[in-house]
Amino acid sequence: MKKNVLSFGTPQELEAKRIAEIRSLSYLERLERLMVLIEVSYTLKTAKVIQSKKR
């Protein structure tokens, strides 16, 4: 598993890095990332809101 590294730079540089990373992925890897995003979006949409108790 790759180690996550924080990236610092201008928004344009970071966007260029993301685009280059996505272009380097295979079709299957792109599809897997899309499915993860859809799954997370659906989970957030259907999750019940937990209300904090007022003291």
N, CA, C and O atoms as a CHARMM CRD file, in Angstrom:
* protein
*
  220
    1    1 MET  N      0.83000  -1.17300   0.00000 PROA 1      0.00000
    2    1 MET  CA     0.00000   0.00000   0.00000 PROA 1      0.00000
    3    1 MET  C      0.87700   1.23900   0.00000 PROA 1      0.00000
    4    1 MET  O      1.88600   1.29700   0.70200 PROA 1      0.00000
    5    2 LYS  N      0.48500   2.23200  -0.79400 PROA 2      0.00000
    6    2 LYS  CA     1.27700   3.44900  -0.87600 PROA 2      0.00000
    7    2 LYS  C      1.06300   4.30600   0.36100 PROA 2      0.00000
    8    2 LYS  O     -0.01700   4.33500   0.95000 PROA 2      0.00000
    9    3 LYS  N      2.11700   4.99300   0.72600 PROA 3      0.00000
   10    3 LYS  CA     2.04000   5.90800   1.85400 PROA 3      0.00000
   11    3 LYS  C      1.49300   7.23200   1.36100 PROA 3      0.00000
   12    3 LYS  O      1.93800   7.74000   0.33200 PROA 3      0.00000
   13    4 ASN  N      0.53300   7.80000   2.07900 PROA 4      0.00000
   14    4 ASN  CA    -0.02900   9.09200   1.70600 PROA 4      0.00000
   15    4 ASN  C      0.93000  10.19900   2.10300 PROA 4      0.00000
   16    4 ASN  O      1.45700  10.21700   3.21600 PROA 4      0.00000
   17    5 VAL  N      1.14700  11.11300   1.18700 PROA 5      0.00000
   18    5 VAL  CA     2.03500  12.24200   1.42600 PROA 5      0.00000
   19    5 VAL  C      1.25300  13.51600   1.15400 PROA 5      0.00000
   20    5 VAL  O      0.57600  13.63600   0.13300 PROA 5      0.00000
   21    6 LEU  N      1.35200  14.46800   2.07600 PROA 6      0.00000
   22    6 LEU  CA     0.68300  15.74300   1.86800 PROA 6      0.00000
   23    6 LEU  C      1.39600  16.51300   0.77200 PROA 6      0.00000
   24    6 LEU  O      2.62500  16.55700   0.72400 PROA 6      0.00000
   25    7 SER  N      0.61800  17.11300  -0.10000 PROA 7      0.00000
   26    7 SER  CA     1.19200  17.90000  -1.18900 PROA 7      0.00000
   27    7 SER  C      0.95000  19.37400  -0.92800 PROA 7      0.00000
   28    7 SER  O     -0.14800  19.79100  -0.55800 PROA 7      0.00000
   29    8 PHE  N      1.98400  20.13800  -1.12500 PROA 8      0.00000
   30    8 PHE  CA     1.87600  21.57800  -0.98400 PROA 8      0.00000
   31    8 PHE  C      2.18900  22.20900  -2.32800 PROA 8      0.00000
   32    8 PHE  O      3.10800  21.77900  -3.02600 PROA 8      0.00000
   33    9 GLY  N      1.44300  23.20100  -2.67800 PROA 9      0.00000
   34    9 GLY  CA     1.67200  23.89400  -3.93400 PROA 9      0.00000
   35    9 GLY  C      0.46100  24.72400  -4.27900 PROA 9      0.00000
   36    9 GLY  O     -0.52300  24.76200  -3.54000 PROA 9      0.00000
   37   10 THR  N      0.54900  25.38100  -5.39800 PROA 10     0.00000
   38   10 THR  CA    -0.57700  26.18900  -5.83900 PROA 10     0.00000
   39   10 THR  C     -1.70300  25.26900  -6.30800 PROA 10     0.00000
   40   10 THR  O     -1.44800  24.11900  -6.66600 PROA 10     0.00000
   41   11 PRO  N     -2.93000  25.75300  -6.31200 PROA 11     0.00000
   42   11 PRO  CA    -4.04000  24.92200  -6.78500 PROA 11     0.00000
   43   11 PRO  C     -3.82600  24.40300  -8.21000 PROA 11     0.00000
   44   11 PRO  O     -4.23500  23.28700  -8.53100 PROA 11     0.00000
   45   12 GLN  N     -3.19600  25.20100  -9.05400 PROA 12     0.00000
   46   12 GLN  CA    -2.95500  24.77300 -10.43000 PROA 12     0.00000
   47   12 GLN  C     -1.97800  23.59600 -10.46600 PROA 12     0.00000
   48   12 GLN  O     -2.16000  22.66300 -11.24800 PROA 12     0.00000
   49   13 GLU  N     -0.94900  23.63900  -9.62700 PROA 13     0.00000
   50   13 GLU  CA     0.02200  22.54700  -9.57000 PROA 13     0.00000
   51   13 GLU  C     -0.63200  21.27200  -9.04600 PROA 13     0.00000
   52   13 GLU  O     -0.40900  20.18800  -9.58600 PROA 13     0.00000
   53   14 LEU  N     -1.43500  21.40300  -8.00000 PROA 14     0.00000
   54   14 LEU  CA    -2.10000  20.23500  -7.42500 PROA 14     0.00000
   55   14 LEU  C     -3.08400  19.62000  -8.41600 PROA 14     0.00000
   56   14 LEU  O     -3.17500  18.39700  -8.52500 PROA 14     0.00000
   57   15 GLU  N     -3.81700  20.46000  -9.13600 PROA 15     0.00000
   58   15 GLU  CA    -4.75000  19.96100 -10.13700 PROA 15     0.00000
   59   15 GLU  C     -4.00300  19.24300 -11.25700 PROA 15     0.00000
   60   15 GLU  O     -4.45400  18.20000 -11.72800 PROA 15     0.00000
   61   16 ALA  N     -2.88200  19.78100 -11.68300 PROA 16     0.00000
   62   16 ALA  CA    -2.08200  19.14500 -12.73100 PROA 16     0.00000
   63   16 ALA  C     -1.57300  17.78000 -12.27100 PROA 16     0.00000
   64   16 ALA  O     -1.54500  16.83200 -13.05500 PROA 16     0.00000
   65   17 LYS  N     -1.16900  17.67800 -10.99500 PROA 17     0.00000
   66   17 LYS  CA    -0.71300  16.38800 -10.45000 PROA 17     0.00000
   67   17 LYS  C     -1.84700  15.38100 -10.44900 PROA 17     0.00000
   68   17 LYS  O     -1.65200  14.22600 -10.82900 PROA 17     0.00000
   69   18 ARG  N     -3.05000  15.81200 -10.01900 PROA 18     0.00000
   70   18 ARG  CA    -4.20100  14.90700  -9.99100 PROA 18     0.00000
   71   18 ARG  C     -4.56100  14.42400 -11.38700 PROA 18     0.00000
   72   18 ARG  O     -4.84400  13.24300 -11.58800 PROA 18     0.00000
   73   19 ILE  N     -4.55100  15.32900 -12.34200 PROA 19     0.00000
   74   19 ILE  CA    -4.87300  14.96300 -13.72300 PROA 19     0.00000
   75   19 ILE  C     -3.85100  13.97100 -14.26100 PROA 19     0.00000
   76   19 ILE  O     -4.21800  12.99300 -14.91200 PROA 19     0.00000
   77   20 ALA  N     -2.57400  14.21600 -13.99300 PROA 20     0.00000
   78   20 ALA  CA    -1.52400  13.30300 -14.44900 PROA 20     0.00000
   79   20 ALA  C     -1.67600  11.93200 -13.79800 PROA 20     0.00000
   80   20 ALA  O     -1.47700  10.90300 -14.44500 PROA 20     0.00000
   81   21 GLU  N     -2.03500  11.92500 -12.50000 PROA 21     0.00000
   82   21 GLU  CA    -2.22200  10.65200 -11.80800 PROA 21     0.00000
   83   21 GLU  C     -3.38800   9.87500 -12.41000 PROA 21     0.00000
   84   21 GLU  O     -3.27900   8.66900 -12.63100 PROA 21     0.00000
   85   22 ILE  N     -4.49100  10.54900 -12.67400 PROA 22     0.00000
   86   22 ILE  CA    -5.66700   9.87800 -13.22100 PROA 22     0.00000
   87   22 ILE  C     -5.38900   9.36300 -14.62600 PROA 22     0.00000
   88   22 ILE  O     -5.83900   8.27300 -14.98200 PROA 22     0.00000
   89   23 ARG  N     -4.65700  10.12700 -15.42900 PROA 23     0.00000
   90   23 ARG  CA    -4.32200   9.68000 -16.78500 PROA 23     0.00000
   91   23 ARG  C     -3.41400   8.46300 -16.77600 PROA 23     0.00000
   92   23 ARG  O     -3.42100   7.67600 -17.72200 PROA 23     0.00000
   93   24 SER  N     -2.63300   8.30100 -15.71200 PROA 24     0.00000
   94   24 SER  CA    -1.72600   7.16200 -15.64000 PROA 24     0.00000
   95   24 SER  C     -2.43900   5.88100 -15.20900 PROA 24     0.00000
   96   24 SER  O     -1.88000   4.79000 -15.32500 PROA 24     0.00000
   97   25 LEU  N     -3.66400   6.00900 -14.71600 PROA 25     0.00000
   98   25 LEU  CA    -4.42000   4.83700 -14.27300 PROA 25     0.00000
   99   25 LEU  C     -4.99700   4.08800 -15.46500 PROA 25     0.00000
  100   25 LEU  O     -5.22900   4.65700 -16.53200 PROA 25     0.00000
  101   26 SER  N     -5.22100   2.79600 -15.25300 PROA 26     0.00000
  102   26 SER  CA    -5.87800   2.00900 -16.29000 PROA 26     0.00000
  103   26 SER  C     -7.38600   2.26900 -16.23700 PROA 26     0.00000
  104   26 SER  O     -7.89100   2.88500 -15.29900 PROA 26     0.00000
  105   27 TYR  N     -8.07700   1.79700 -17.24500 PROA 27     0.00000
  106   27 TYR  CA    -9.52900   1.98200 -17.29700 PROA 27     0.00000
  107   27 TYR  C    -10.18900   1.34600 -16.08300 PROA 27     0.00000
  108   27 TYR  O    -11.10200   1.93000 -15.50000 PROA 27     0.00000
  109   28 LEU  N     -9.73600   0.15300 -15.69400 PROA 28     0.00000
  110   28 LEU  CA   -10.32100  -0.55000 -14.55700 PROA 28     0.00000
  111   28 LEU  C    -10.10000   0.21600 -13.25500 PROA 28     0.00000
  112   28 LEU  O    -11.00100   0.29700 -12.42000 PROA 28     0.00000
  113   29 GLU  N     -8.90800   0.77400 -13.08200 PROA 29     0.00000
  114   29 GLU  CA    -8.62900   1.54700 -11.87000 PROA 29     0.00000
  115   29 GLU  C     -9.47900   2.81400 -11.81700 PROA 29     0.00000
  116   29 GLU  O     -9.93900   3.20400 -10.74400 PROA 29     0.00000
  117   30 ARG  N     -9.68700   3.45100 -12.94700 PROA 30     0.00000
  118   30 ARG  CA   -10.56600   4.63100 -12.99100 PROA 30     0.00000
  119   30 ARG  C    -11.98700   4.25200 -12.61000 PROA 30     0.00000
  120   30 ARG  O    -12.65100   4.96400 -11.85700 PROA 30     0.00000
  121   31 LEU  N    -12.44600   3.12400 -13.13500 PROA 31     0.00000
  122   31 LEU  CA   -13.79100   2.64700 -12.83800 PROA 31     0.00000
  123   31 LEU  C    -13.94500   2.31600 -11.35800 PROA 31     0.00000
  124   31 LEU  O    -14.97600   2.61500 -10.75600 PROA 31     0.00000
  125   32 GLU  N    -12.91800   1.69600 -10.76900 PROA 32     0.00000
  126   32 GLU  CA   -12.96900   1.38300  -9.34000 PROA 32     0.00000
  127   32 GLU  C    -13.06900   2.65300  -8.50200 PROA 32     0.00000
  128   32 GLU  O    -13.83000   2.70000  -7.53600 PROA 32     0.00000
  129   33 ARG  N    -12.30900   3.67900  -8.86200 PROA 33     0.00000
  130   33 ARG  CA   -12.38200   4.95500  -8.13500 PROA 33     0.00000
  131   33 ARG  C    -13.76600   5.58400  -8.25600 PROA 33     0.00000
  132   33 ARG  O    -14.29400   6.12600  -7.28500 PROA 33     0.00000
  133   34 LEU  N    -14.34400   5.51100  -9.43800 PROA 34     0.00000
  134   34 LEU  CA   -15.68300   6.05400  -9.64400 PROA 34     0.00000
  135   34 LEU  C    -16.69700   5.31700  -8.78200 PROA 34     0.00000
  136   34 LEU  O    -17.56900   5.94000  -8.17600 PROA 34     0.00000
  137   35 MET  N    -16.58600   3.98600  -8.72500 PROA 35     0.00000
  138   35 MET  CA   -17.52700   3.20000  -7.92500 PROA 35     0.00000
  139   35 MET  C    -17.38900   3.53400  -6.43500 PROA 35     0.00000
  140   35 MET  O    -18.39000   3.57300  -5.71900 PROA 35     0.00000
  141   36 VAL  N    -16.17900   3.77000  -5.96800 PROA 36     0.00000
  142   36 VAL  CA   -15.97700   4.15700  -4.56700 PROA 36     0.00000
  143   36 VAL  C    -16.64600   5.49200  -4.29100 PROA 36     0.00000
  144   36 VAL  O    -17.30100   5.65800  -3.26200 PROA 36     0.00000
  145   37 LEU  N    -16.48500   6.45000  -5.20700 PROA 37     0.00000
  146   37 LEU  CA   -17.12200   7.75400  -5.02800 PROA 37     0.00000
  147   37 LEU  C    -18.64100   7.62900  -5.00500 PROA 37     0.00000
  148   37 LEU  O    -19.30100   8.28300  -4.19700 PROA 37     0.00000
  149   38 ILE  N    -19.19700   6.80500  -5.87400 PROA 38     0.00000
  150   38 ILE  CA   -20.64600   6.59500  -5.90600 PROA 38     0.00000
  151   38 ILE  C    -21.11000   5.95600  -4.60700 PROA 38     0.00000
  152   38 ILE  O    -22.13400   6.35200  -4.05100 PROA 38     0.00000
  153   39 GLU  N    -20.36300   4.97100  -4.12100 PROA 39     0.00000
  154   39 GLU  CA   -20.73000   4.28700  -2.88500 PROA 39     0.00000
  155   39 GLU  C    -20.70700   5.23300  -1.69500 PROA 39     0.00000
  156   39 GLU  O    -21.62400   5.21500  -0.87400 PROA 39     0.00000
  157   40 VAL  N    -19.67700   6.05700  -1.59100 PROA 40     0.00000
  158   40 VAL  CA   -19.58000   7.02000  -0.49200 PROA 40     0.00000
  159   40 VAL  C    -20.70300   8.04000  -0.58300 PROA 40     0.00000
  160   40 VAL  O    -21.30700   8.39400   0.43000 PROA 40     0.00000
  161   41 SER  N    -20.98400   8.51400  -1.78800 PROA 41     0.00000
  162   41 SER  CA   -22.05500   9.48300  -1.98400 PROA 41     0.00000
  163   41 SER  C    -23.39900   8.90400  -1.56100 PROA 41     0.00000
  164   41 SER  O    -24.18200   9.57500  -0.88900 PROA 41     0.00000
  165   42 TYR  N    -23.66900   7.66400  -1.95100 PROA 42     0.00000
  166   42 TYR  CA   -24.92500   7.01800  -1.60000 PROA 42     0.00000
  167   42 TYR  C    -25.02200   6.81300  -0.09300 PROA 42     0.00000
  168   42 TYR  O    -26.08200   7.01800   0.49700 PROA 42     0.00000
  169   43 THR  N    -23.91200   6.40800   0.53300 PROA 43     0.00000
  170   43 THR  CA   -23.90100   6.19500   1.98000 PROA 43     0.00000
  171   43 THR  C    -24.19400   7.49000   2.71800 PROA 43     0.00000
  172   43 THR  O    -24.96900   7.50100   3.67500 PROA 43     0.00000
  173   44 LEU  N    -23.58000   8.58200   2.27800 PROA 44     0.00000
  174   44 LEU  CA   -23.82600   9.87600   2.92900 PROA 44     0.00000
  175   44 LEU  C    -25.26500  10.33100   2.71900 PROA 44     0.00000
  176   44 LEU  O    -25.87000  10.93400   3.60500 PROA 44     0.00000
  177   45 LYS  N    -25.80200  10.04300   1.55400 PROA 45     0.00000
  178   45 LYS  CA   -27.16000  10.47200   1.24800 PROA 45     0.00000
  179   45 LYS  C    -28.18400   9.72200   2.09300 PROA 45     0.00000
  180   45 LYS  O    -29.18200  10.30300   2.51900 PROA 45     0.00000
  181   46 THR  N    -27.94400   8.43800   2.33700 PROA 46     0.00000
  182   46 THR  CA   -28.93100   7.61900   3.03500 PROA 46     0.00000
  183   46 THR  C    -28.68600   7.50300   4.53200 PROA 46     0.00000
  184   46 THR  O    -29.49900   6.92000   5.24900 PROA 46     0.00000
  185   47 ALA  N    -27.57400   8.05300   5.01000 PROA 47     0.00000
  186   47 ALA  CA   -27.25300   7.94700   6.43200 PROA 47     0.00000
  187   47 ALA  C    -28.22500   8.77800   7.26300 PROA 47     0.00000
  188   47 ALA  O    -28.65700   9.85700   6.85600 PROA 47     0.00000
  189   48 LYS  N    -28.54900   8.25900   8.40700 PROA 48     0.00000
  190   48 LYS  CA   -29.40900   9.00700   9.32200 PROA 48     0.00000
  191   48 LYS  C    -28.56200  10.01900  10.06300 PROA 48     0.00000
  192   48 LYS  O    -27.41800   9.74300  10.42600 PROA 48     0.00000
  193   49 VAL  N    -29.12600  11.18200  10.28400 PROA 49     0.00000
  194   49 VAL  CA   -28.41900  12.23300  11.00600 PROA 49     0.00000
  195   49 VAL  C    -28.47200  11.92400  12.48400 PROA 49     0.00000
  196   49 VAL  O    -29.54300  11.69100  13.04600 PROA 49     0.00000
  197   50 ILE  N    -27.30500  11.92300  13.11300 PROA 50     0.00000
  198   50 ILE  CA   -27.23200  11.68200  14.54900 PROA 50     0.00000
  199   50 ILE  C    -27.31200  13.03200  15.25100 PROA 50     0.00000
  200   50 ILE  O    -26.48000  13.91600  15.04700 PROA 50     0.00000
  201   51 GLN  N    -28.32400  13.15800  16.07000 PROA 51     0.00000
  202   51 GLN  CA   -28.50700  14.41700  16.76700 PROA 51     0.00000
  203   51 GLN  C    -27.79300  14.34700  18.10400 PROA 51     0.00000
  204   51 GLN  O    -27.95300  13.38800  18.85900 PROA 51     0.00000
  205   52 SER  N    -27.00700  15.36700  18.38700 PROA 52     0.00000
  206   52 SER  CA   -26.30400  15.38800  19.66600 PROA 52     0.00000
  207   52 SER  C    -27.29400  15.75900  20.75800 PROA 52     0.00000
  208   52 SER  O    -28.23900  16.51700  20.54300 PROA 52     0.00000
  209   53 LYS  N    -27.04900  15.20700  21.92400 PROA 53     0.00000
  210   53 LYS  CA   -27.93000  15.48300  23.05800 PROA 53     0.00000
  211   53 LYS  C    -27.61400  16.86500  23.60400 PROA 53     0.00000
  212   53 LYS  O    -26.45300  17.21200  23.81700 PROA 53     0.00000
  213   54 LYS  N    -28.65000  17.63900  23.82400 PROA 54     0.00000
  214   54 LYS  CA   -28.46900  18.96700  24.40200 PROA 54     0.00000
  215   54 LYS  C    -28.43200  18.82700  25.92000 PROA 54     0.00000
  216   54 LYS  O    -29.27300  18.15700  26.51900 PROA 54     0.00000
  217   55 ARG  N    -27.46500  19.45700  26.51500 PROA 55     0.00000
  218   55 ARG  CA   -27.32300  19.34800  27.97800 PROA 55     0.00000
  219   55 ARG  C    -27.85600  20.55200  28.66600 PROA 55     0.00000
  220   55 ARG  O    -27.81700  20.62800  29.89400 PROA 55     0.00000
